[in-house]
Amino acid sequence: MFNKMTSDKRVRFKSSPRKSEFFLTLRKRVDAYFEDNNITPYANTEMVIKTIVAIVSWVATYALIITDTVSEPIPLILTFLALGFINIFIAFNIMHDATHDAYSSKQWINDLLGYSMNFVGGNQYLFRRMHGAHHGYVNIHGIDVTLETHGMFRFTPAEPWLPKHKYQHIYTPILYSLAMIHWVTFKDFKWFFMEANIGNQKKLNHPLREYVILIVSKLFYFGALLALPLYLLSAPAWLIILAFINMHLLPSLVFALIFQVTHVYDGTHYPLPDDKGNIENNYALHVLETTADFARQSKIGSWLMGGINIHVVHHIFPRVCHVHYPAITKILIEVAEEYGVEYQENETFTEALVKHMSMLKHLSKPDATVPQYGPSQYLDQPVSV
């Protein structure tokens, strides 16, 4: 459950002359990068090629399944599994940027490509709202929806401790692998029909058209990937159902870990608002203290993950397409060094994973504490803005 005292507050970030100067300098240099190179912050040729690769890969893989070309157990299971990984490739590389209006300067293109979330089993409308609540309040217990697990995990020291949390570092990978099947079957319905608030968004009234889109897109997803194969394929029903379930397991684990290691790790911070709802940092510095990149130098990894691994600049500049992250991260590092601000990075995914599991183990203890702020809080004495 969300911390009611936090979720009821109007949470605001505070700044100060030096903190504001840091962000203004960063933004000025990032803007200059695009202007000097005569490029836009939106999709480029590489991004269009990635989009085409994603679509062609999905169609080709689905064709193998639906034409009964792969009917033997192992080939069928592996082909469904490949489709699961293509689904998360679409989510990372197309849906995520479109949801942030970072794919194109034309809103209708972002909206259209954002519905690729529905295509892979989720819900674009709900993801926009929930992901926006995460972006606005990273690692703030009570309003960052990615920390909300109804007690299943303890991702923050402010989450009430339960005896089962003693073992969360053991059972977490298992539950991560079930996250995608949970998402496509239950999670969207829960947030549509059983929740009134999303973070700081209160008493939501969803448009009727979104309920219709939810139902129609879920019917499409299960119809195309389960009902039609059951009807058309020569493989036994049990094998098709097994392949469908398996399509969600390993991709789900990969999907969850890639996101989770960027915020829940040994070295992150969990600020809480004061009595007036203030966070003692501006947003850019807040991101730097709650977010870490990983495997930034891996071009193949970054290409496959849609730049999710280069996560710090994504939070500071969410409307920039991910193909530009490597270049503007270099600018961020330079400015951070000039101002004595820490940029957090893990050289490999393995290093990031170890730090994630270490934090889960730390938070499994009822008396675990994690600093709310790092050194950037004290760049100078903050004043409310």
N, C-alpha and C positions, 0 to 999 in steps of 0.2 A: 504493500500500500504506500501511496505517496505520503510524505510528511505533510500533514494538513497545514501546520503553521507556515511552512515554506511555500506551499502551493497557493495559499490564500494571499500571499503578499505580492505587491507589484515590485518585482525585482528589477533593480537598475545597476548599471555599472558606473563606477566613479572614475574620474580621471584627475589629472594634474598637469601643469604646464609641461613638465619633462615627459610624462607619459603620452600626452597628446602630440608632442613634438616627435616622439618615436614613430607613432603611427602615421602622422602626416608626411614624415620623411620617407617612410616605407611606401606609402601610397603614391607619392610624387615620383619615386624612382620606378615603380611598377608601371605607372601611366607612361612615363618617359620611354620605358622599354618597348611598349606597344607602338608608341608614336614614332620613335626613332627607327624602328624596324618596319614601319608601315604595315602593321598587321592588326587585326582585331582580336579581342579577347575570346572570341567565339571559335567554333569549329573551323579547322583548316582541311586541306586535302587529306592529310593523314587520318583525320577523324571521319571523314566521309568514307574513306577506304575501309576503316574499321567497321563502320556501320554496314557497309555492303558485305564484308566478310562475315559479320554476325548473322545477317539475314540469309545469305547463301548457305552458310553452315547449318543453320537451323532447318531450312527447307530440305537440304540434302539428307541430313540425318533422320528427320521425320519421314522422308520418303522411303528410306531403307526399312523403317519400321512398318509403315502403313501399307506398303506393297508386299509385305510378307517375305522380303528378301532375306531377312535374318530371323529365322524361326527356331534355330537350335538354342538351347538354354544359355550357354555362355555368350555367344554373339548377341543374342537378344538383350541380355542383361547389360552387356558392355555398351550396346548402342543406346539404350535408355540412359545409362550413366553418362555417356558422352552428351546426350541431349540436356541432361541436368547441368553439366558444366557450361554448355552453350547458354543456357538460361541465365546463369549467374554472370557470364561474360556480357550478355545483353544488359543485365541489371547494372553492372559496374560501369560499362562503357557507353551506354546509350541512355538508359532510363535516369541514371543518377545526374548526369549533366543536364538533361532536359528538364528534370524536376527543379533544378536550380536556375532554370532559364539561362543556362550557360552554353547550350548547344548552338543557338541561333539568336540573332537580334530580332527575328520575327517570332512573336509569341505563339502563333498558330503552329509553327513547326515544333517548338518546345512542348506545347500541349499534346500534339499528335504523337511525338516520340515518347513523351512521358507515359502514354498509355501502353507502352511496351511492358510496363510493370504489371498491368492486367494480363497481358499476353503470357507472361511467365508465372502467373498464378496469384499475384498480389493485387493491390488496389492503388492506383496512382493518386487519387484524390486524398485518401487517408494517409498515404506515405508522405505526400507534400506537407500535410498538417503535422504529422508526428515527427518527421525528420526536421521540419522547421523548428519544432519545440526543442529538439536536441541541439540544433545549431545555435539557437538563441541562448541556451543555458547549459553549456557543456559541463558535465560532472557536478552540477548543482542538484543535490538530492531534493526531491519533491517536485521538480519541474523538468528535469532532463528525462524524457520518457525511456531512453535506452537503459537507465538505471532501474526502471520499474519492472519488477519480476514477480510481484505478489508474494514475496518472501522466498521464492525458489532459489535465488542467488543473493549473495551479499556483495554487491559491487562497490559499496561505499560504507565508511564507518558510521554514517548516520542512519543506515538501514538497521532496524531492530534485529538483534542477533537471535537466531533460533538454533536448537541443538543440531539440526541436520546440516547447518552451515559448517560444522566441524569437518565435513567430508566433501565440501563443495569443490575443492581442487581435484577430487577423484571423480565425482560424477558429472562435473561440468562438460567434459568432451562428449559424453554420451548424450546429454541433453542438448548441447549445441547441434549435434547431428540430427536431432528431431525438430529443430527450430523451423525448418522450411516446410515440412509436412504439417506442422502445427499452424504455420502462417497461412498456407493455402486452404486449410480446412476449417480453422477456428478463429485465428487471431483477428482477421478483418471483421468478422461478424461480431466478435466481442466488442471491438472498439466502436462499431456502428450502433449496436443495439444495447450494450450493457454499460457504457461509459458516457458520462455527461461532459467530462473535462479532458482536455489533452494538454498537459503542462499548465501553462498560464492562460490557456484558452478555455473559457468557462461556459457551461450550459450551452453546448453546441447544438445547433439545429441544422442537420445535414439536408441539402436540397434533395427533393424527390428523385431527380434525374440520377443522382449518385447512388441511390438505393437500387434503381433499375440497372445502372451500369454494373454495380457490384454483382447482382444476381446473374445477369446475362454473361458477364465475363467469367464468372466461376463455372457456369454451365459450359461455356466454350472450353475452358481449360480441362475440366474433367471429361468433357465429351471427346475432345481431340486426343487426349493423352491416355485415357483409360477406356471409355465406353466404345469408341470406334475400334481400337485394337482388340478389345474383347469380342466385338462383333465380326471383325474382318480377318483376324489372324488365325492361322492354323495351330499355333501354340496353345497349350492348355491354359485355362483361365487362371489357375494358381500361379503359373509362371509369369503371365502378363501382370498380374497384381503384384507379384514379388518384384518384377523389374520396375514397375511404376513406383513402388515404395523405395526401392534401392536408388532410383533416380534422384531422390531428395536427400539421401543420408550423407554421403561423402561430400557432395557439393555444399550441403548445408553446413557441415563442419568447417569447410574451407571458408565459406562466406562469413560465418559468425566470427571465426578467429581473425580474419583480415580486418574486420571492423573493430573488434574488441581490443586487440593489442594496441590500437592507436590511442586509447583513452584510459583503459584499466591496466595499469602496469606499475611496477616498482619504480617510483620516481615521479608519479603524477600527484596532483593536488585535488582536494575536494572543498572548495570554498563554500561557505554558507552565508546568506545575507544577514545583516545585523537587524536590530529591531525595526529599523526604518526601511528594510528591504534592500539595503545597499551592499554591493560587492565591492571590496576595496581594491579594485583594479579596473582599467578600461578593458574593452573586449579583446583587443589584439593581444595584450599581455596575458589576459585570462586564458586565451587559447594556447599561448606558448607554455603556460604552466600546467595545462591539462591534456596536452596532445603531444604525441611523438611520432615521427616518421620512421619508416623502416625500409631497408633494401632500396634506398633511393637511387643508388648507382646501377641497379639492375634494369637495363632497358627492356629486356623481355618480360621481367616481372611487372614492371610499371605498365607496359603495354597490355598485358593480360588483365591486370587488376584495375585498369581504368584510372590509374593514379591514386587509388584509395590509399596506397602505401605512402604517398606524398601528401600527408593529411593536414599539416599545419597551415600551409597557404590555402588549402581548400576551405578551411573554416574562416580564414581572414578575408579571402576573396572568393566567395562561393559562386559568383556569377562569371568566373573565368573558367573556360573549358580546360579539362585536365591535361590536354596535350601541351599546355604552356607551363605546367607546374614545375618541371625541372629547371627551367630558366628563371622563373620568378622566385623559386626557393633559394637560388644562389644570391639573388638580391636581398632576400630576407636574412640570410646568414650574414651578409656583409653589414647590413644595418644593425642587426642584433649585436654583432661584435663591437660596432662603434658605440653603442649605448650600454654595453656591458650586460646585455640580456641573454639568458640561456636559451639556446635552440636545442631541443631534445631529439635525438636520433639514435636508432639502432641500425647497425650496418647490415644485419641479416634478419630474415624472418625468424630464424631460430633464436637469436638473441632477444627479439621482441616477444616471442612465445614464452621463453623462460621467465622474463620479467612479468608477463601477464599471469602465469601460473604462480609466481612468487607472491604477487599481490593477492590473488585468490586465497592462497594459503595463509597469508597474513590476516586477511579479513575474516578468515574462518574462526579466529579467536575473539571471544566476546569483548575483550578489553583492547582490541586493536585500535590504534590511532594513526592518522595520516595528516600531515600538515595541511592547513587550508590554503596557505599561500607560500610562494617561494620568494626569492630575493627581489623580483621585479616589483613587488608591492611597495618597496621602499625606494624607488627611484628618486622620489622626493615626497614631501608631505601632500597627500591627495586633498583636492577640494572638489565638492560635489558640482556636477555639471548637468 
